[in-house]
Amino acid sequence: MTKEYQEGENNWNWRGDNVSIRGIHKWLRHNYPHPNKCEECGKITDNLDLMNLDHKYRRNIEDYIYACRSCHLKYDYKMGFRKGFHVKKK
């Protein structure tokens, strides 16, 4: 049995979209290579967050980008996903 045979939907433990946020992030990190710069501001760093754009945690790579912590927090506050800090909308 090869490893490819056991990956993804072929794995006996596959849960599709019925998986935890941690499981989604693990899947994304495996399938979505980690860049060396923020996809929002272009800052070069190895310390990037995997940011969900619509906060609907699904296995859809287009719903995620890698962003520096600053851009991630600014986006979340602007979109109302976090409370207590206000960022001016442009």
N, C-alpha and C positions, 0 to 999 in steps of 0.2 A: 504494500500500500504506500503510495507516495504522499508527501506532505500536501501537495496541491489538491489531492483528492479529499483531504480532511479540512480544507480551509473554506471560510465563508458559508454559503448555504449548504455545502456538503458536510459540514461538521454536525455531529449528532446534537451538539449543544447550541446550535444556531437559534436565535430568538427573533430575528428580523428587527422590526422597529419596537418590539416589546422588550426593550432592554434598558438598563439603567443609564444615566448620563455618563457615568464612569465607563461603562461598556462601549457607548457610542464614541467617547473620546479615544479609547484604546483602538477601536476599529479605524477611526479617522487618522490617528498618528501612524498606523500601519499602512494605510492606503493613500494618504495625502502627505507627501514629503515635506519635512520641516525646512522652510527657507531660512536665509540668514538675515532677512530684513523685514520690517513691518510692512504689511501690504496696504496700510492706510497712509502712513507718513513717510515711509522709506527709510526709517532709522535702522542702521545696521546693528544687529544684536542677536545673540543666541538665546536670549531670554524672552520668548514670545508666548502669548496666550493663544489658545485655539478658541476663536470667538464665533459664537453662533449668532447669525444676523437676525433671525426672526424669533428666537427663543422657542422654537418648536423642534425639539431634539429628535431628529430623524437621521437615517443613513443617507444623507444627500450632501455630497461634497460641496455643491454650489451654495449651500446655506452656511458655510464656514469660511473664515479667513484666519490667517495668523496675524496677530496685531501685538504691538508692544503694550505693556500694562496701561500706560497713559491713554493711548487711543482706545483700548478696550473699555476702560472706565468711563471716559468721555462719551463714547457711543451708548453705553448702557444707561447713563444718566439722561442723555438727550432723548433716548427712546422711551424713557420711563420704566426701564427694567430695574433700576436702583433708585432709592429715595434718599434725600438728605443732603444732596449736593447739587447745585444748579450750574449747568453749562449753558451759556447763551447760544441760542439757535441762530445760525447764520441766515 
